[in-house]
């Protein structure tokens, strides 16, 4: 029975903390209020910045990917970076990478 506590604690990935940190990084990097950033928010809206789009250009996105790599100590290959379209994609990708690394360490 899992009562929510984790005796070892060190191997648990805090998904909410990752989501919060990613949103903070996006807010800082793209100068966008945190309240405007949702999982469905896109980085590039095909040249037309909308209410749910940050309006980043490709260089902004490349720089942001590099920032994520440094922040979370992961590598994001170009082929994977090209598939990242939304804030939710970023969060899910980072969680997946961190879980993959955790599983390899066990």
Long-range contacts (C-beta under 8 A, 24 or more apart in sequence): 11-102, 11-106, 13-95, 13-98, 13-99, 13-102, 15-91, 15-95, 18-72, 18-91, 18-94, 18-95, 18-98, 19-91, 21-71, 22-68, 22-87, 22-90, 22-91, 22-94, 23-87, 25-64, 25-67, 25-68, 25-71, 26-54, 26-64, 26-87, 26-90, 29-60, 29-63, 29-64, 29-67, 30-54, 30-56, 30-60, 30-64, 37-87, 38-87, 39-86, 39-87, 39-88, 39-91, 40-86, 40-87, 40-88, 41-86, 41-87, 42-85, 42-86, 42-87, 43-84, 43-85, 43-86, 43-87, 44-85, 68-94, 72-97, 72-98, 74-98, 74-101
